[in-house]
Amino acid sequence: MKLFRYLLPLVVAVGLTTSFSYATQDQDGSRYLEELNERDFDALKDFINSKRTINLQEKSTNLTISGDVRTEWRHLNEKLRGFRLRGGGEVDFNGLPISRNDFNIAFNLRFDYVCDKAWAVAHIEYDNSAGVDDNGKECYFDPEGYHGSGFSDDISLRKAYMGYNVCCDGDTRFDVELGRRNLYNVFDSKIQFLSRFDGLLFKYSSSWECVADWYINLGGFVVDERVNHFAWITEIGFLNIADSGIDFKYSFIDWEKNGKNRCFVHNPRGFKFMNSQFTLAYHFDPEMLCTPATLYAAFLWNHAGHKHRFIADGSFHDYNSYGIYDSFGSYGRSHGRKNLGWYVGFTVGQVVREGDWSVDIQYQVVQANAIPDNDVSGIGRGNTLHESFTSVGRGNTNYKGWRIEGLYALTDNLCVDSLFEFSRADDKNIGGSHHYSNFEIEAIYAF
């Protein structure tokens, strides 16, 4: 075990070095500019090198290493206006067959380092499709060749942030954090906040005796550095109000881009979202049900939805790559702002050790103009065609459906997670009828 603790960081460093890909470049993406930007001045270099003299055994009092290994199978079905989009010889937007089955192998590695009043967190994920390596030849050149779906170089920097405690006095605490994570790691929602949060976060928490524990989080993050597009978000929460087991949370996020985007469009529709979400939860007394249980609900409202209304059955028509006829545009029957979303759910059980279990049941409704397409973190619509609402009037919103998920611990480290979810179009007049379902089972070993 000691040998594993010492060698693990070295193995990870080697893996990152040998597997890194430069396929995606940023606006200053030349190798020269990257090297120039990464050169540290002498004082900084000396400071970092000084930490190398501290051996790992001494650091271990502040360092925590954890992770998990996952194998996942998903069975998906999706239909658009009665046309099947998966299985039965259907193809994706690249013309390749797309089945109802999806297999993935994943490895997550996390580092937490806390020392004095500061800390740093890092989370690296390797998530690959299962299968053998493809021979790299296009079907046009080698139709009978050795083709497979597997690969081994998909690395994602899920978290990388640092924090500093400005002050701490009894129940009152003020922290500042800077770096990367997902919005849902900080802000609470079952249907939004999937997007990456690369920015600055302020966290303040305190307690009012006999009233509630409360907190407020405020953050700003980068949306598109090329056009100086930034967004900001805040959330305030009151927990266990008057010792009743009731929590109340309110969040607000402003996505709007005032000015030109990278495609030189003024005030693009894809970011006309200023969302309020109100969340209410009731935590049952564990002795009542002999296990922890929570009933929760939330309501979401896009305040920027009044700036345009959705129109269907209009004069602008298009055919997508599947030959499915789309109808939308600036004329025709009005379908309103469609700027609301809500969900209700119930969670029972808690998983800590062998034999523990937990089940969560949700019902979700997300209207067409409630959440940005790529920020939907709920059931969604599958979206096998990778469509965008701003281009063809269909995407990941405009759905209603159920989600049921269960977790059971086979041992203290090994658990099985199962999920079934399905959705239908909330308004069939916007983008047509749509059916989506997903059954998923995943084995997870956490250490």
C-alpha positions as CSV (number, residue, x, y, z in Angstrom):
1,M,0.0,0.0,0.0
2,K,2.9,2.4,0.8
3,L,4.5,1.6,-2.6
4,F,1.2,2.3,-4.3
5,R,0.9,5.7,-2.5
6,Y,4.4,6.7,-3.6
7,L,4.2,5.5,-7.2
8,L,0.6,6.7,-8.1
9,P,1.5,10.4,-8.7
10,L,4.4,9.3,-10.9
11,V,2.2,7.0,-13.0
12,V,-0.4,9.7,-13.4
13,A,2.2,12.3,-14.5
14,V,3.6,9.8,-17.1
15,G,0.1,9.0,-18.4
16,L,-0.7,12.7,-18.8
17,T,2.5,13.4,-20.6
18,T,2.3,10.5,-23.0
19,S,-1.4,10.7,-23.8
20,F,-1.9,14.4,-24.2
21,S,-3.5,15.5,-27.5
22,Y,-3.2,18.9,-29.2
23,A,-6.2,18.3,-31.5
24,T,-8.2,21.2,-30.0
25,Q,-6.4,24.5,-29.9
26,D,-7.4,27.8,-28.2
27,Q,-7.0,31.2,-29.7
28,D,-3.3,31.4,-28.8
29,G,-2.8,27.7,-29.7
30,S,0.6,27.7,-31.4
31,R,3.2,25.6,-29.7
32,Y,5.6,28.6,-29.4
33,L,3.0,30.9,-27.7
34,E,2.1,28.1,-25.3
35,E,5.7,27.5,-24.3
36,L,6.2,31.3,-24.0
37,N,3.2,31.6,-21.7
38,E,4.1,28.7,-19.5
39,R,7.6,29.9,-18.7
40,D,7.7,31.1,-15.0
41,F,9.9,33.9,-13.8
42,D,12.7,33.0,-11.3
43,A,10.9,33.8,-8.1
44,L,7.9,31.7,-9.0
45,K,10.1,28.9,-10.2
46,D,12.0,28.8,-7.0
47,F,8.8,28.9,-4.9
48,I,7.4,25.8,-6.8
49,N,10.7,24.0,-6.6
50,S,10.9,24.5,-2.9
51,K,7.8,22.3,-2.6
52,R,9.6,19.4,-4.3
53,T,12.0,19.1,-1.3
54,I,9.1,18.1,0.9
55,N,8.8,14.3,0.8
56,L,5.5,12.6,0.1
57,Q,5.4,11.0,3.6
58,E,5.4,14.5,5.1
59,K,2.8,15.7,2.6
60,S,0.5,12.8,3.3
61,T,-0.8,14.5,6.4
62,N,-2.4,17.1,4.1
63,L,-2.9,15.1,0.9
64,T,-5.9,12.8,0.1
65,I,-5.9,10.6,-3.0
66,S,-9.1,9.0,-4.0
67,G,-10.7,7.6,-7.2
68,D,-13.0,5.1,-8.9
69,V,-13.1,2.6,-11.7
70,R,-16.3,2.3,-13.7
71,T,-17.8,0.0,-16.4
72,E,-21.1,1.2,-17.9
73,W,-23.8,-0.2,-20.2
74,R,-26.6,2.0,-21.6
75,H,-29.5,0.9,-23.7
76,L,-31.1,3.9,-25.5
77,N,-34.1,4.4,-27.8
78,E,-35.0,7.6,-29.6
79,K,-37.6,8.5,-32.2
80,L,-38.4,11.8,-33.9
81,R,-41.8,12.2,-35.5
82,G,-42.1,8.4,-35.6
83,F,-38.7,7.9,-37.3
84,R,-36.3,5.7,-35.4
85,L,-32.9,7.3,-34.8
86,R,-31.0,4.4,-33.1
87,G,-30.6,0.7,-34.1
88,G,-32.0,-1.1,-37.1
89,G,-29.3,0.1,-39.4
90,E,-29.7,3.8,-38.5
91,V,-26.6,6.1,-38.9
92,D,-25.3,9.1,-37.0
93,F,-24.6,12.6,-38.4
94,N,-21.2,11.2,-39.7
95,G,-22.9,8.4,-41.6
96,L,-21.7,5.7,-39.2
97,P,-24.0,3.0,-37.7
98,I,-25.5,3.9,-34.3
99,S,-26.8,1.2,-32.1
100,R,-29.1,1.2,-29.1
101,N,-26.2,-0.1,-26.9
102,D,-23.4,2.1,-25.5
103,F,-20.5,0.7,-23.4
104,N,-18.0,2.9,-21.5
105,I,-14.9,2.3,-19.4
106,A,-13.9,5.1,-17.0
107,F,-11.3,6.0,-14.4
108,N,-11.5,9.0,-12.1
109,L,-8.6,10.2,-10.0
110,R,-8.9,13.0,-7.4
111,F,-6.4,14.9,-5.3
112,D,-7.3,17.1,-2.3
113,Y,-4.5,19.1,-0.5
114,V,-5.4,21.2,2.5
115,C,-2.8,23.1,4.4
116,D,-3.3,26.0,6.8
117,K,-5.9,28.4,5.4
118,A,-5.6,27.3,1.7
119,W,-6.4,24.2,-0.3
120,A,-6.2,22.8,-3.9
121,V,-8.4,20.2,-5.6
122,A,-7.8,18.3,-8.8
123,H,-9.9,15.7,-10.6
124,I,-8.7,13.9,-13.8
125,E,-11.1,11.6,-15.7
126,Y,-10.3,9.0,-18.4
127,D,-13.5,8.0,-20.1
128,N,-13.3,5.8,-23.2
129,S,-15.8,3.9,-25.3
130,A,-15.4,0.2,-25.1
131,G,-14.1,-1.9,-28.0
132,V,-10.9,-2.6,-30.0
133,D,-8.9,0.1,-31.7
134,D,-10.0,1.0,-35.2
135,N,-7.4,0.6,-38.0
136,G,-7.8,4.3,-38.8
137,K,-8.9,3.7,-42.4
138,E,-12.1,5.3,-43.6
139,C,-14.8,2.9,-44.8
140,Y,-14.5,4.3,-48.3
141,F,-10.8,3.0,-48.4
142,D,-11.1,-0.1,-46.3
143,P,-14.8,-1.3,-46.0
144,E,-13.8,-4.8,-44.9
145,G,-11.0,-3.8,-42.5
146,Y,-10.4,-4.2,-38.7
147,H,-12.8,-1.6,-37.4
148,G,-13.7,-1.0,-33.7
149,S,-15.2,1.6,-31.3
150,G,-12.6,1.6,-28.6
151,F,-9.9,4.2,-27.9
152,S,-7.6,5.1,-25.0
153,D,-6.7,8.8,-25.0
154,D,-9.7,10.7,-23.9
155,I,-8.5,12.8,-20.8
156,S,-10.6,15.4,-19.2
157,L,-9.6,17.9,-16.5
158,R,-12.8,17.8,-14.5
159,K,-11.6,19.9,-11.5
160,A,-8.6,22.1,-10.9
161,Y,-9.2,24.9,-8.4
162,M,-7.6,26.4,-5.3
163,G,-9.1,28.1,-2.3
164,Y,-8.3,30.5,0.5
165,N,-10.1,31.1,3.8
166,V,-10.3,34.8,4.3
167,C,-11.9,34.6,7.8
168,C,-13.4,32.1,10.1
169,D,-15.2,33.0,13.3
170,G,-17.4,30.5,15.0
171,D,-20.2,29.6,12.6
172,T,-19.2,32.4,10.1
173,R,-16.8,31.6,7.3
174,F,-15.7,33.4,4.1
175,D,-13.8,31.6,1.4
176,V,-12.5,32.5,-2.1
177,E,-11.9,29.8,-4.8
178,L,-10.4,30.1,-8.2
179,G,-10.3,27.6,-11.0
180,R,-12.3,24.9,-12.8
181,R,-15.3,22.6,-11.9
182,N,-18.9,22.2,-13.1
183,L,-21.6,24.5,-12.1
184,Y,-23.5,21.7,-10.5
185,N,-20.6,21.1,-8.1
186,V,-21.5,24.4,-6.4
187,F,-25.1,25.3,-7.4
188,D,-28.1,23.1,-6.8
189,S,-30.4,22.0,-9.7
190,K,-31.5,18.7,-11.2
191,I,-32.2,20.3,-14.6
192,Q,-29.6,23.0,-15.3
193,F,-25.9,23.8,-14.4
194,L,-24.2,21.1,-16.5
195,S,-21.8,23.7,-18.0
196,R,-18.2,24.2,-16.9
197,F,-17.4,26.8,-14.3
198,D,-14.0,28.3,-15.1
199,G,-13.9,31.3,-12.9
200,L,-13.9,33.0,-9.4
201,L,-16.2,31.9,-6.6
202,F,-17.0,33.7,-3.3
203,K,-18.5,31.6,-0.5
204,Y,-20.0,33.0,2.7
205,S,-21.8,31.0,5.3
206,S,-23.1,31.7,8.8
207,S,-25.9,30.7,11.2
208,W,-28.8,32.5,12.8
209,E,-29.6,30.8,16.1
210,C,-33.0,29.2,16.2
211,V,-33.7,30.4,12.7
212,A,-31.4,28.6,10.1
213,D,-28.0,27.9,8.9
214,W,-27.5,30.0,5.7
215,Y,-25.0,30.7,2.9
216,I,-24.5,32.7,-0.2
217,N,-22.3,31.8,-3.1
218,L,-21.4,34.3,-5.9
219,G,-19.3,33.5,-9.0
220,G,-18.3,34.8,-12.3
221,F,-16.9,32.6,-15.1
222,V,-15.7,32.6,-18.7
223,V,-18.1,31.6,-21.5
224,D,-16.0,32.6,-24.6
225,E,-12.7,34.3,-24.2
226,R,-12.5,35.2,-27.9
227,V,-15.3,37.8,-27.5
228,N,-15.0,38.6,-23.8
229,H,-18.2,36.8,-22.9
230,F,-18.6,36.2,-19.2
231,A,-21.5,35.1,-17.1
232,W,-22.3,35.4,-13.4
233,I,-24.3,33.3,-10.9
234,T,-25.4,33.4,-7.3
235,E,-27.2,31.2,-4.9
236,I,-28.5,31.8,-1.4
237,G,-29.7,29.0,0.9
238,F,-31.4,28.6,4.2
239,L,-31.0,25.1,5.7
240,N,-33.0,23.4,8.4
241,I,-35.2,26.4,9.0
242,A,-36.4,26.6,12.6
243,D,-35.2,23.0,13.1
244,S,-38.1,21.8,10.9
245,G,-36.0,19.9,8.3
246,I,-37.0,22.4,5.6
247,D,-34.4,23.9,3.2
248,F,-35.0,26.8,0.9
249,K,-32.6,27.9,-2.0
250,Y,-32.7,30.5,-4.6
251,S,-30.3,30.8,-7.5
252,F,-29.9,33.3,-10.4
253,I,-27.7,33.0,-13.4
254,D,-27.2,35.6,-16.2
255,W,-26.0,34.1,-19.5
256,E,-26.7,37.1,-21.7
257,K,-24.2,38.3,-24.3
258,N,-24.6,41.9,-25.1
259,G,-22.6,42.5,-28.3
260,K,-21.2,40.2,-31.0
261,N,-20.4,36.6,-30.5
262,R,-17.7,34.7,-32.2
263,C,-19.9,34.3,-35.3
264,F,-20.4,38.2,-35.4
265,V,-24.0,38.0,-34.3
266,H,-25.4,40.7,-32.0
267,N,-27.0,39.4,-28.8
268,P,-27.3,35.8,-29.9
269,R,-30.4,33.8,-29.0
270,G,-28.4,30.9,-27.6
271,F,-27.6,33.0,-24.5
272,K,-30.8,34.9,-23.9
273,F,-31.2,33.4,-20.5
274,M,-31.5,35.0,-17.1
275,N,-32.7,32.1,-14.9
276,S,-34.2,32.1,-11.4
277,Q,-34.7,28.8,-9.6
278,F,-36.6,28.3,-6.4
279,T,-35.9,25.0,-4.6
280,L,-37.6,23.6,-1.5
281,A,-36.7,20.4,0.3
282,Y,-38.0,18.6,3.3
283,H,-35.7,16.1,5.1
284,F,-37.7,13.5,7.0
285,D,-36.7,12.5,10.5
286,P,-34.5,9.3,9.9
287,E,-36.3,7.6,12.8
288,M,-39.6,8.0,11.0
289,L,-38.7,5.8,8.0
290,C,-35.7,4.1,9.6
291,T,-33.5,5.7,6.9
292,P,-32.8,9.2,5.6
293,A,-35.4,10.5,3.1
294,T,-35.9,13.8,1.3
295,L,-38.8,15.2,-0.6
296,Y,-37.9,18.1,-2.9
297,A,-39.2,20.4,-5.7
298,A,-38.0,23.3,-7.8
299,F,-39.4,25.9,-10.2
300,L,-37.3,27.6,-12.9
301,W,-38.1,30.9,-14.7
302,N,-36.1,32.4,-17.6
303,H,-36.7,36.2,-17.2
304,A,-35.2,36.8,-20.6
305,G,-37.9,34.7,-22.3
306,H,-40.0,37.8,-22.8
307,K,-37.6,39.0,-25.4
308,H,-38.8,36.6,-28.1
309,R,-41.6,34.1,-28.6
310,F,-41.5,30.7,-30.1
311,I,-43.3,30.3,-33.5
312,A,-44.0,26.9,-35.2
313,D,-45.6,25.9,-38.5
314,G,-43.9,28.8,-40.1
315,S,-42.6,29.7,-43.6
316,F,-39.0,28.7,-43.0
317,H,-38.4,25.1,-43.7
318,D,-35.4,22.8,-43.8
319,Y,-34.5,19.1,-44.2
320,N,-32.0,17.6,-41.8
321,S,-29.4,14.9,-42.8
322,Y,-32.0,12.2,-42.1
323,G,-34.6,13.7,-44.5
324,I,-36.9,14.5,-41.7
325,Y,-39.0,17.6,-42.5
326,D,-38.6,20.5,-40.1
327,S,-41.0,23.5,-39.9
328,F,-40.3,26.6,-37.9
329,G,-39.6,30.3,-38.5
330,S,-40.8,33.8,-37.9
331,Y,-44.4,33.3,-39.1
332,G,-47.3,31.1,-38.2
333,R,-48.9,30.1,-34.9
334,S,-47.5,31.5,-31.7
335,H,-46.6,29.1,-28.9
336,G,-45.6,31.7,-26.3
337,R,-42.4,32.2,-24.4
338,K,-41.9,28.6,-23.2
339,N,-39.6,29.9,-20.6
340,L,-40.4,27.7,-17.6
341,G,-39.2,24.5,-16.0
342,W,-39.9,22.5,-12.9
343,Y,-39.3,19.2,-11.2
344,V,-40.3,17.2,-8.1
345,G,-38.5,14.3,-6.6
346,F,-38.1,11.9,-3.6
347,T,-34.9,10.3,-2.4
348,V,-34.8,7.5,0.2
349,G,-31.8,5.7,1.7
350,Q,-28.1,6.5,1.9
351,V,-25.1,4.5,0.7
352,V,-22.0,4.4,2.9
353,R,-21.0,0.8,3.4
354,E,-21.9,-2.8,2.3
355,G,-25.6,-3.5,2.1
356,D,-26.7,0.1,2.0
357,W,-29.1,1.3,-0.7
358,S,-30.6,4.5,-2.1
359,V,-33.4,5.2,-4.6
360,D,-34.3,8.6,-6.3
361,I,-37.5,9.3,-8.3
362,Q,-38.0,12.5,-10.3
363,Y,-40.5,14.0,-12.7
364,Q,-39.1,16.9,-14.8
365,V,-40.6,19.4,-17.2
366,V,-38.3,21.8,-19.2
367,Q,-39.9,24.0,-21.8
368,A,-38.2,25.0,-25.0
369,N,-36.8,28.3,-23.9
370,A,-36.2,27.6,-20.2
371,I,-32.5,26.6,-20.2
372,P,-29.6,27.0,-22.6
373,D,-29.3,23.9,-24.8
374,N,-25.9,22.7,-23.6
375,D,-26.6,23.5,-19.9
376,V,-29.4,20.9,-19.5
377,S,-28.4,18.5,-16.8
378,G,-31.7,16.6,-16.5
379,I,-33.2,13.8,-18.6
380,G,-33.0,15.7,-21.8
381,R,-34.1,14.2,-25.2
382,G,-31.1,12.0,-26.2
383,N,-30.4,14.3,-29.2
384,T,-28.7,11.6,-31.2
385,L,-28.6,14.0,-34.2
386,H,-26.6,16.6,-32.2
387,E,-29.1,19.3,-33.1
388,S,-29.2,22.8,-31.8
389,F,-32.4,24.7,-30.9
390,T,-31.0,27.9,-32.4
391,S,-30.3,26.2,-35.8
392,V,-33.2,23.7,-36.4
393,G,-35.7,24.3,-33.6
394,R,-34.7,21.1,-31.7
395,G,-32.1,20.4,-29.1
396,N,-32.0,19.2,-25.5
397,T,-34.9,21.2,-24.1
398,N,-38.7,20.9,-24.7
399,Y,-39.3,17.7,-22.8
400,K,-41.2,16.1,-19.9
401,G,-40.4,12.8,-18.3
402,W,-39.5,10.5,-15.4
403,R,-36.2,9.4,-14.0
404,I,-35.7,6.5,-11.5
405,E,-32.2,5.7,-10.2
406,G,-31.1,3.2,-7.6
407,L,-27.7,2.5,-5.9
408,Y,-26.7,-0.6,-3.9
409,A,-23.4,-1.3,-2.2
410,L,-22.2,-4.9,-2.7
411,T,-19.1,-4.2,-0.6
412,D,-17.7,-1.2,1.2
413,N,-16.0,-0.3,-2.1
414,L,-18.0,-1.9,-4.9
415,C,-21.5,-0.7,-5.8
416,V,-24.0,-1.0,-8.6
417,D,-25.9,2.0,-10.0
418,S,-29.0,1.5,-12.2
419,L,-31.0,4.1,-14.0
420,F,-34.2,4.2,-16.1
421,E,-35.4,7.5,-17.7
422,F,-37.7,8.5,-20.5
423,S,-39.0,11.7,-21.9
424,R,-41.5,13.0,-24.5
425,A,-41.8,16.4,-26.2
426,D,-43.4,18.9,-23.9
427,D,-44.9,20.7,-27.0
428,K,-45.1,18.6,-30.1
429,N,-45.8,21.7,-32.2
430,I,-42.2,22.8,-31.6
431,G,-39.9,20.5,-33.5
432,G,-42.4,17.6,-33.7
433,S,-43.1,14.6,-31.5
434,H,-40.1,13.0,-29.8
435,H,-39.6,9.8,-27.8
436,Y,-36.4,9.1,-25.8
437,S,-35.6,6.4,-23.2
438,N,-32.4,5.2,-21.5
439,F,-31.7,2.2,-19.3
440,E,-28.3,2.2,-17.7
441,I,-26.4,-0.1,-15.3
442,E,-23.0,0.7,-14.0
443,A,-20.5,-1.1,-11.7
444,I,-18.3,1.3,-9.7
445,Y,-15.3,0.5,-7.5
446,A,-14.4,3.5,-5.3
447,F,-11.2,3.8,-3.3
